[in-house]
């Protein structure tokens, strides 16, 4: 099939490359000329394990192309995916749908013959209805059907998630459009990936509801972690104990500095705003958003406490900047709030991240970056693990003790146990233990 992916960012590029790997002919379109030029030269705009190889293989085979010309790409397409950004709108927190609607107008003008237009971007309930109205207004005679098909990709594991999904959600009342979408995803039948066909509005809400539930689960275990610290319990064992209950499960029960990234913060906020617009109060999700915002700066206070109540003029070495491992994404990363709070308290911050330092420079000021954990640890008053990259899981503590001014480890991801660290002369502070 001939597919077009509008937007060559995280969702669009991963989805387009994987669809090409399934054998479809795919054109990824973007308005940023530098990005398209880079992709044509094999340079990825994001870090995602395995993505560069899939892109290169499918470009070489001729199944994957990159273009700045949306109209030309759409003209003969069977399916057009809209995978543009929907960031939180400044001022009110609603999802900004300007890019989605602009793409819909361009597609309506360019499409010929029967075309399925798919909203792949995360969009609030009712967005598909507005896209349909735009199409009819711009081109009343267009043979276009609008479908919702939310993505469920985890950064750092996106290729695996796309090729071995838990489910595929297709939102449409048209059996014709549903058949087209089944054909698009036919290669996944071998993996027996369940396909849920439902109403378009239901499909749009599934994505938001799923992300909000996972965000609440993270927030729940972080609240329990705070209680564990007060009563002398171990949050990791609590998490294991409740996670063994199949009704609960063990995923997203890892206490830490709060959630970040491109999805959970903006999607929970957008869902709250959608509810408010419909005279509904989503108290659980509102509480989740508020707790998570406060959580990040609370972790900075944990660092201050570990440094005898003050970090003024002290060197704090931060390990991990991205919101999670195996990505270079700094959006809403806990490290941003933590570092800002430490700097507000007078700390001198040095940091290292395996992939995120270049991106971090545009978010953080007055931070000195180092090539390794040992590089930034020299003369430090405390070492703080913020993101649990694998490279931080086997630190040489005798070497670190020799380098550091004060051997203090604040482990905000519970990578270590105090019994692994204190024998080397370190003071250890974890989360919820």
C-alpha positions in Angstrom: 0.0 0.0 0.0 1.0 3.6 -0.5 1.3 5.4 2.8 2.1 9.0 3.7 3.3 10.1 7.1 2.9 13.8 7.8 5.4 14.7 10.4 8.8 13.2 10.7 9.3 13.5 14.4 9.3 10.7 16.9 5.9 9.1 16.1 6.0 9.8 12.3 9.5 8.6 11.7 9.3 5.4 13.8 5.9 4.5 12.4 6.9 5.3 8.8 10.1 3.3 9.0 8.3 0.3 10.5 5.5 0.4 8.0 8.2 0.4 5.2 9.8 -2.5 6.9 6.5 -4.3 6.6 6.7 -3.9 2.8 4.5 -0.8 2.3 5.7 2.2 0.2 6.0 5.1 2.6 6.8 8.8 2.2 7.5 10.8 5.3 6.8 14.4 4.9 8.0 17.4 6.9 8.1 21.1 6.5 11.6 21.5 8.1 14.0 21.3 5.2 17.1 20.7 7.4 15.4 17.6 8.9 14.5 16.1 5.5 18.0 16.8 4.2 19.4 15.1 7.3 17.1 12.1 6.9 18.0 11.7 3.2 21.7 11.6 4.4 21.0 9.0 7.0 21.2 11.3 10.0 18.5 10.7 12.6 16.8 13.7 14.3 16.2 11.6 17.4 18.0 8.9 19.3 16.1 5.6 19.3 17.8 2.2 19.4 17.5 0.4 16.1 15.9 3.2 14.2 18.8 4.3 12.0 19.3 0.7 10.7 15.6 0.3 9.8 15.6 3.7 8.0 18.8 2.9 6.1 17.6 -0.5 5.0 14.2 0.7 3.7 15.7 3.8 2.0 18.1 1.5 0.2 15.2 -0.8 -0.8 13.2 2.2 -2.2 10.3 1.6 0.2 11.0 4.7 2.3 11.3 8.3 1.0 11.5 11.7 2.6 9.8 14.8 1.1 9.0 18.4 1.7 6.2 18.3 -0.9 3.0 17.2 0.9 0.7 17.7 -2.0 2.8 15.5 -4.3 3.1 12.8 -1.7 -0.6 12.7 -0.9 -1.8 12.7 -4.4 -1.7 9.0 -5.0 -1.7 7.8 -1.4 -4.1 5.1 0.0 -3.6 6.2 3.6 -2.4 9.5 5.0 -1.3 9.6 8.6 -1.2 12.9 10.5 1.6 12.5 13.0 2.4 16.1 13.9 3.0 17.6 17.3 0.2 18.5 19.7 2.0 20.3 22.5 0.3 21.9 25.5 -1.1 25.3 24.5 0.4 28.1 26.4 -1.9 29.7 28.9 -4.6 27.0 29.3 -3.0 23.6 29.0 -5.2 22.4 26.1 -3.6 20.4 23.3 -2.5 22.7 20.5 -4.1 21.3 17.4 -3.0 24.0 14.9 -0.6 21.6 13.1 -3.2 18.8 12.9 -5.8 21.1 11.4 -3.3 22.7 9.0 -2.3 19.2 7.8 -5.9 18.3 7.3 -6.5 21.3 5.0 -3.5 20.5 2.9 -4.5 16.8 2.6 -8.0 17.8 1.6 -6.7 19.9 -1.3 -4.2 17.3 -2.5 -6.0 14.0 -2.2 -7.3 12.2 -5.2 -9.5 9.1 -5.2 -10.5 7.3 -2.1 -8.2 8.2 0.8 -8.2 7.3 4.5 -6.9 10.1 6.6 -5.7 8.9 10.0 -5.0 11.0 13.1 -1.9 9.3 14.6 -1.1 12.3 16.8 -2.5 12.2 20.3 -5.6 14.4 20.1 -8.5 15.2 22.4 -11.9 13.7 21.9 -13.7 15.3 19.0 -10.6 16.2 17.0 -11.5 13.7 14.3 -14.9 15.3 13.9 -13.3 18.7 13.3 -10.8 17.2 10.8 -13.8 15.8 8.9 -15.5 19.2 8.9 -12.3 20.8 7.6 -12.0 18.2 4.8 -15.7 18.8 3.7 -15.2 22.6 3.9 -12.0 22.6 1.9 -13.0 19.9 -0.7 -16.7 18.9 -0.5 -16.2 16.4 -3.3 -13.2 14.6 -1.7 -13.6 10.9 -1.2 -12.0 10.9 2.2 -12.8 9.1 5.4 -11.2 10.2 8.8 -10.0 7.5 11.2 -8.4 7.6 14.6 -5.4 5.3 15.2 -3.5 6.3 18.4 0.1 5.3 18.9 1.4 3.5 22.0 5.1 3.7 21.6 7.5 4.0 24.5 10.6 6.0 23.8 13.6 3.7 24.0 11.5 0.7 23.0 9.6 2.1 20.1 10.6 -0.4 17.4 9.6 -3.4 19.5 6.4 -1.7 20.6 5.4 -1.0 17.0 6.2 -4.5 15.7 4.8 -6.4 18.7 2.0 -4.2 20.1 -0.3 -5.0 22.9 -3.2 -3.8 20.8 -4.1 -1.8 17.7 -6.9 0.7 18.1 -8.9 1.8 15.0 -11.6 4.4 15.5 -14.2 4.5 12.7 -17.8 3.7 11.9 -16.9 2.9 8.3 -16.4 -0.7 7.5 -14.6 0.3 4.3 -12.1 2.4 6.2 -11.7 -0.3 8.8 -10.8 -2.8 6.1 -8.2 -0.5 4.7 -6.6 -0.1 8.2 -6.7 -3.9 8.7 -4.8 -4.2 5.4 -2.2 -1.6 6.6 -1.6 -3.7 9.8 -1.9 -7.1 8.2 1.8 -8.0 8.8 1.1 -7.9 12.5 -1.5 -10.6 12.2 1.3 -13.1 12.5 2.0 -11.7 16.0 -1.7 -12.1 16.8 -1.9 -8.4 17.8 -5.5 -7.8 18.9 -7.2 -5.1 16.8 -10.0 -3.1 18.5 -12.3 -1.3 16.1 -14.5 1.2 17.9 -16.1 4.6 17.5 -13.7 7.4 16.6 -14.3 9.4 19.8 -13.8 6.2 21.9 -10.5 5.6 20.1 -9.3 9.2 20.9 -10.2 8.8 24.5 -8.4 5.4 24.9 -5.0 7.0 24.4 -5.6 9.7 27.0 -7.2 7.3 29.4 -4.3 4.9 29.1 -1.6 7.5 29.7 -3.5 9.0 32.6 -3.9 5.6 34.3 -0.1 4.9 34.0 0.7 8.4 35.3 -1.6 7.7 38.3 0.1 4.4 38.9 3.5 6.1 39.0 2.2 8.8 41.3 0.6 6.2 43.6 3.8 4.4 44.2 5.7 7.7 44.7 3.1 8.6 47.4 3.6 5.2 49.0 7.4 5.8 48.9 6.9 8.9 51.0 5.0 6.9 53.5 7.6 4.2 53.5 10.3 6.7 54.5 8.2 7.9 57.4 7.3 4.4 58.8 10.5 2.5 58.0 9.2 0.3 55.1 10.8 -0.6 51.8 8.9 0.7 48.8 10.6 -1.7 46.4 9.3 -4.7 48.4 5.9 -3.0 48.7 5.8 -2.6 44.9 6.8 -6.2 44.4 4.2 -7.4 46.9 1.3 -5.6 45.2 2.7 -6.1 41.7 2.4 -9.8 42.1 -1.3 -9.4 42.2 -2.3 -9.9 38.6 -5.1 -7.4 38.9 -2.4 -4.7 39.6 0.7 -5.9 37.8 4.3 -4.8 38.3 4.7 -2.3 35.5 5.0 1.4 36.4 5.5 0.7 40.1 9.0 2.1 40.4 9.4 4.9 42.8 11.4 7.9 41.7 11.5 11.6 40.9 8.2 11.7 39.0 7.2 11.2 35.4 8.2 13.3 32.5 8.5 13.1 28.7 6.4 14.1 25.8 3.2 12.2 26.7 2.3 11.9 30.3 2.6 15.6 31.4 0.8 17.0 28.4 -1.8 14.3 28.0 -2.9 14.3 31.7 -3.2 18.1 31.5 -5.2 17.9 28.3 -7.5 15.3 29.7 -8.2 17.5 32.7 -9.0 20.4 30.4 -11.3 18.3 28.2 -13.2 17.2 31.3 -13.5 20.8 32.5 -14.8 21.9 29.1 -17.5 19.2 29.6 -18.4 20.2 33.2 -16.7 17.1 34.6 -14.1 17.1 37.4 -11.4 14.4 37.1 -10.2 14.6 40.7 -7.8 11.7 40.5 -6.0 13.0 37.5 -6.0 16.5 38.8 -4.3 15.3 42.0 -1.9 13.2 39.9 -0.8 16.3 37.9 -0.4 18.4 41.1 1.6 15.8 43.0 3.9 15.1 40.1 4.7 18.8 39.7 5.6 19.1 43.3 7.5 15.8 43.3 10.4 17.0 41.2 11.4 19.9 43.4 10.9 17.7 46.5 13.7 15.5 45.1 16.0 18.5 45.1 15.2 19.0 48.8 16.2 15.4 49.4 19.6 16.2 47.9 19.9 19.3 50.1 19.1 17.3 53.2 21.7 14.7 52.2 24.3 17.5 52.1 23.7 18.5 55.7 20.9 21.0 54.9 22.8 23.2 52.4 24.1 23.0 48.9 25.2 26.6 48.7 28.5 26.8 46.8 28.7 23.0 46.8 29.4 20.9 43.6 26.5 18.5 42.9 27.2 15.9 40.2 24.0 14.8 38.4 23.9 11.5 36.5 21.2 11.3 33.9 19.3 14.2 32.3 16.8 12.7 29.9 13.3 11.8 31.3 14.1 8.1 30.9 17.0 5.9 29.6 17.6 5.1 25.9 16.3 8.4 24.5 17.7 11.9 24.1 14.3 13.5 24.9 14.5 16.2 27.6 10.8 17.3 27.5 9.5 17.7 31.0 12.4 15.6 32.3 12.5 15.6 36.2 16.2 16.7 35.9 15.1 20.1 34.7 13.1 20.9 37.9 15.7 19.2 40.2 18.6 21.1 38.7 16.8 24.4 38.7 15.9 23.9 42.4 19.5 23.0 43.3 20.7 26.0 41.5 18.1 28.2 43.3 19.6 26.8 46.5 23.1 27.9 45.5 24.5 24.6 44.1 27.1 24.4 41.4 25.8 21.7 39.0 27.9 19.4 36.8 26.1 16.7 34.8 26.6 13.7 32.5 24.1 11.9 30.3 25.0 9.3 27.6 22.7 10.8 24.9 20.9 13.9 26.3 23.6 16.5 26.9 23.3 18.2 23.6 19.5 18.5 23.9 19.9 19.6 27.6 21.9 22.7 26.6 18.8 24.4 25.3 16.9 23.7 28.5 19.5 24.3 31.2 21.8 27.2 32.0 25.0 27.3 34.1 25.5 23.6 34.0 28.9 22.1 33.3 28.8 18.9 31.3 31.3 16.0 31.6 32.2 13.0 29.5 31.6 10.4 32.2 30.4 9.9 35.8 34.0 10.0 37.0 34.6 13.2 35.1 31.9 15.1 36.9 32.4 13.4 40.3 35.9 15.0 40.8 35.6 17.3 43.8 31.8 16.8 44.1 29.9 17.1 47.4 27.2 14.7 46.2 26.5 12.4 43.3 22.8 12.2 42.3 21.3 9.5 40.0 18.3 11.1 38.2 18.0 8.8 35.2 18.7 5.1 35.4 20.9 4.5 32.3 22.5 1.1 32.3 26.0 2.6 32.3 25.3 3.9 35.8 24.4 0.4 37.2 28.0 -0.7 37.8 29.8 2.4 39.2 33.3 2.0 40.7 32.6 3.3 44.2 36.2 3.0 45.5 37.3 5.2 42.5 34.4 7.6 43.1 35.3 7.9 46.8 38.9 8.9 45.8 37.5 11.5 43.4 34.7 13.1 45.4 35.1 15.7 48.1 32.3 14.1 50.1 31.2 10.5 49.4 27.4 11.1 49.2 25.1 9.2 46.8 21.5 10.3 46.4 19.9 7.5 44.3 16.6 8.8 43.0 16.0 5.7 41.0 16.9 3.1 43.6 19.5 1.6 41.3 21.6 0.5 44.3 21.0 -0.6 47.9 22.7 1.0 50.9 24.4 -2.4 51.6 26.2 -2.1 48.2 27.4 1.5 48.7 28.0 2.1 52.4 30.8 -0.5 52.7 32.8 1.8 50.4 32.5 4.7 52.8 29.5 6.4 51.1 26.5 8.0 52.7 23.5 6.6 50.8 20.0 8.1 50.3 17.4 6.3 48.2 13.7 6.8 47.6 11.1 5.1 49.8 13.5 3.1 51.9 
